[in-house]
Amino acid sequence: MMDRWAVGAVGPDGLGGVADVAEAQLDLVEMRYLSVPIGIRSFRLPNGHRTPTDLPALVIRLTDGAGAQGFSLLWFQQPSQVTLVGAGLRYLGGEMTTGIRDLAGLDRAFDAATRFIGEHGVAAFAASGLRMAFEDLICRRRRVSLADLVGRRRDRVGVYRTGLMLQSSIDELVQEAEAGYAEGFRAMKMLVGKPDLEEDVDRIQAVRGCLPADVVLMVDALQGWDGAETALRAAERFESFGLKWIEDPLRQQDVSGYRELAQRSPVPIATGETLFDQPDIEELVEAGVPYIVGEPERVGGLRAWMRTADRVRESGATMLPHLYPHVSVQMLATLRQDEVWLEYVPWFDHLAVEKLSFGEDGTIGVDAGPGAGFTPCPDALDRMAGGPWIRIDGR
């Protein structure tokens, strides 16, 4: 079977490669530190850390010998995390100077480089970011979108907006929900996890009550509840609101707890965004979790995320992307599963050249421009950057 990811292969639309695979050797690997304004008041996460008002992030840029470029974006909760992954990128970037010309070669290099230090955590973020940039480069060299390279199955996908934060008052929640509906959003996700469960109930009731009945509502507990019984009590109190799912009610490693929730919760469960390993994700699927959330920056990049989505679908569950709306819409366009949901936050809109196309029906269009969906705007990069581009390929 033809490898559509090979730079010189012929794509499903008949486009030939710009050059032979041998001419795609990388010439330059760089990263740049960013601080992205997100417009959200800081609040305390269940792990005790406060959220930043500016999101720490890294942009990766690959340039090949013909001048073609590929990009990816990694985001983090704390500035110290971006420093750690930056060190990982410097380490793995040095492995990209040994004549790597395709994704198979990249995988072999990263496998060898992480054999001693391990492939999870910092190494997973770094390797995923470099793979995503290489995958984007392949699409750009082929002059084709990620969706069309892999095989487009839909031109629009359902979208929900994440917001309605814990620190907002009920009046602010209602105002935000009504504004979201006026903007065209027909699905929204809000955060729950107040110390008093009845306060969560009041907040959901206020949001549910200010929106038309056909608006889809989800909630996210940020892995904050202390066990299945606590989560089950919440699910039973939330049942009357017709929620699409409760996301991350427990720590994602609590497989037994998720198994119990999958069997007993009157509201469907979603989780998985902080996992790295395919076996860990499969454990959740086998436990009966109907919605699996995955991050390409953890699971190994865009190809790896889509392969995981295929396995999740074959097991009877539904795969959900986490953030990355500009890239996630491209991946969702290729999935064989019947139900697709794009999570939208506006944080990266000013950073990306691409403009997302929202419809009045609560869907978003799939762009056909070349690449994986994210091209950083040079002016925005300069405004948000904490310094210049840093070369990390060791040359």
N, C-alpha and C positions, 0 to 999 in steps of 0.2 A: 504494500500500500504506500502511496506517495506521502512523503513527509511535507505537509504544507508549511511547516516552520523552517524548512531549508531555504536559505536566502535566494537561491537560484531556481527554486521549483516554480512550476506553473500553477497559478491559483485557480480556484473554482470558477472565477469569472474570465479565465483565459489570459490574464495578464502574465507576462513573462517576468522573470527576475531582472532587476536593473543590471546585475553583474553576477558572475559565477561565485559560488560559495567561497572559493579561494581568494577572491578579491575583497571579502568582507572582514578581513582581519582588523581588529580594533587598533586605533592609533592613539587614543586618548581616553582616560577614565577619570572623571572628576566628580566632586561633591561640593555642596554649598549649604551652610547652615542657615536656617530661616526661623523667624518668629512671626507666626501668622495670626493676625487679630481675628478673634471669633465672635466678639460682641456679646459674650455671656458673662454675667457676674460670677465670680468664683464661688464654689461651694465645696463642702467636704465630701470626699468619696468614702465608701464603706471601709476602705483600707486605711483611713485616717488622713490621707493626703488631700490637700486642696487642689482643685482644678486651676490651671493657669488661665489668665484672661487672654494671653497670647500663646498660641499652640506651638511648641517646639517641633521643628520639622527639618528634614533633609531632602534636597533635590539631588538626584544623580543624573549625570550627563555622560553618555558614551558617544564618541566620534570615531568613525571608521576612516580608512585610508582614502575613500572617495569624498569625504566631507559630510556624509550622512550622519544624523544624530538620533539618539534615542534617549528618552527621559523616564524617570520614575520619581515617585514621592513617597517618603516614609514620615509618619507622624507619631508623636509620643505624648505622654501625659505630663512628664516632668523634664526640665532642662538637663538633669543629670543623666537621664536615659539617652538623650540624643548624643551626649558625649561618649557614652559607652558604645553605641552603635557606630558612631564615627570612627572609633578605634577599630571596630570589627571590619568596617569598610576599607580602612587603610590596609588591614591585614589581607583580606580576600582580594582587594584590588590588585595587590602585588602578584596574585595568581593569574591575572588576566594579561600578562605580558609574555606568555609563553606560546604564542602562535594560535590562540583559540580563535576558531573561525565559525563555530556553530554552537547550538545549545547543548548538544551532546558533549562536546569538548568542555563547555563551561561546567556542566554537571560533574564530569570526571574530575576537573580541577578542584571544585569545591568539596567533593567527597574526599579527595586526598588531603585537602587543607584542614578539614574539620575532623579527621579520623582520630586525632589525639585530643583536641579540645572539646569535641562534641558538636552536634549540628543544631542544637536548639538555642533558645534565648537570643543572645547577641548575634551569634553566628547565623541563626535563622533569619533575623531581620536583615542583616547585611547581605546574605546570599539571595534572599527574596528580592531585595531592592535592585541588586545588580542583574538578576534574571529578568525582572520586569522591564528594566531599561533596555536590555538586549532584545526582549520580545517586542518592545515598541520599535526598536531600530529595524528589526526584520520587517514589520508592517510598513514602515516608512520607505524602506528600500524597495519593497514590492509595490508601493503606491496604492495601498489598500488598507481599509480599516480592519481592526482586530475581528469585528463581527463577520466581515466578509471573508477574511482569511480562513477563519475556523469553519464558517458555515452559518450564515444568518438564517434564523428561523422566525424572527418577528421584527417589525419595524418600530414598535412602541412597547413599552413595558409599564406596568403599574408602579406608582411611586408613593411613598409615605414620607412625611417630613418629621424628623426627630427634633424635639424641643420641649416646651412645657416642663421646665426644669423644677427641681425640688425647692430651690430658693424663691420661686415665684409665689406671690400671694394668689388667692383664688381669683380676685379681680384681674390680676395680670394674666393668669391662665386663660380666663374667658376672653380677654381682649386678644391674646395671641392666637387662640383657636379660631376666633371669628375672623381675624385678619388672614390666617392661613387658608381658611375656606374661601374668602374673597379673592385670594391669589390663585385659586384653582385646585388646591390640595383637597383630595377626597379621602385621604387616609393620614393619620397622625399618630405619633408615638410619644407618650409622656412618661416621665420618671415617677416611680413610687419608692417607698421605703422610709416613710416618716416613722418616728418612734411609736406613735399611736396609730394603729391600723385604721381606726375610724377617721383619722385625718386624711389618710389616703382615699378612703371611700368617699368622703365629702368632696375631695378634689376631683376624683374621676367623675362623680355625679355632676359637678358643675360644668366640666368640659363636655361630658356626654349630653347634658341638657341644653347647651347653647348651640349644638350642631344638629343638622338634619339627621334623621334616623339612619340614612343609608351611608353616612360617613363611617369608614372603618377606623377603629381605635385599638391601639396596642399599648402595653405598658412594659417598662424595663425597671427591674429592681436592682440592677448593678451588682449582682451576686451578694446582696446585702443581708438576706435572711439567714438565720442560724441553723435551719434544718428543715426537713420535709414537712413536719407538722406545722411549723410556722407558715411556710409557703402555702400549705394546703388550706389553712384557715383564711389566708388572704384570698386565695383563688375562689373559695366558697363565698366570701363576701363580695368578690368582684363579678361573680357569675351573671348577675342580672344585667350587667352593662354590655353583654355581648362582645367581649373583647376578642380580637383575632388571636392574640397570644400574650402570655406573660414571658418576658425575656429575662434570662439570667436570675432566676429566683434564688439559686444556690451557687456556691463555688463550683466551677465546672468540673473539678476533679471528684465531686461527690456523685459518682455514678449510681450508687445504691439509692441515694436520695432522689435522683432524677428518674430512676426506674419506678419508685413509688409514686412520684408525681404523675408520670406518664400513665400510670394505671388508675389513679384516683382523682386527679385534678379535673374539675369541670371546665377549665379553660386550657386550651392547648399550650404547650411549653416550647420555648425557643432558647437555644444556648449554643456555645461552642467557640465564640470569637477569640478567646485567649489560648486556644489549643494549637499545638504545632504538629502533632503526630497523626497520621492517618489512622493507626490503631485506636488512638484516644477518641477520635471522631466516630469511628465504627462502634466503639463501646456505647456511645450515646445513642446511636441509631438502633443498636441491638436492645438497648434499654427501653426503646419505644418513643424516644423524643421525636415529635413530628417535624419540627423546624430546626435545622442545623445552620448556625451562623458561622461563616468562615472569613478570615482576613487573608488576602493574598500576600501581605507583608509578613505573615507568619508561616503559611503553609507551603511556601516555595515559589511564589510567583503566579502568573496568569494561567499558564498551562496546567500547573499543579492544582490551582483552584478549580478549574473546569473539569479536570479528571476526577477530583474529589466530588464535585457536584454530580457527575455521572454515576459514581458509586452510591452516593446518597440517594439519588432518584431510584436506582435499581433496587435499593433496599426498602423503598416505600416512603421515604421521607422527602422533605423539600429543602433545598439549599438556599440560603440567604446571604448576600454579601454584607459586609460591614463598612459603612462609609464609602470613600472613594467614588462618589457618584459619577464622575466623568469617565472613569474606567469601568466601573461596575455595570453601567448600562450596556457597554460593549459585550461584556461577558454574559450578561443575562440574555442578550439577543440570540445567543448560540445554544442555550440550554434546551434539552428535550423535555424537561418537566413542564407540566401544565400550568402551574402557579408560579409567577415570578413577581418579586417585590424589590424595588430599588429603594435603599435608604438615602434620603437627601438631607444634607445640612449645607448651608450657604458658605461655609468657612473657606472653601477653596475656589469660589467663583471668581474672585478678583485676581487669583493667582494663575488661572488657566486662560489660555487664548480661546479655547472652545466655549461656546455659549450653549447651555442646556435648553432644549426646546420643550416647554411644558404645554400640555393640552388642557382644554377646559374639562375633559373627561377624567382627569386625574391620572394621566399617563405622561410619559416623557419619550421623545423621539430618539432614535438611534442614529447618531451621526455617521455619515459615509466617508468622511475625510480620512486621509491616511494616518495610521498610527493607532495606538491603544486607547486614545481618548483624552490624553493629558499632554498639553504643550505649555510649558511655563511662559508667561508673559515677561519679556525682559525688563520692562519698567517696574512691574510688580515685584520681580525678583530683587531688583536693586533697592526698592523701598523696604522690603521685608528681610533682606539678608543681614546676617551678622558678620559678614566679611566677604572676601572674594572667593571665586572658584578655587578649590584645592585639588591639585593633581594627586591621585591615589594609586596610579598604576605602577609606581616604582621605577619609572624610567628617568 
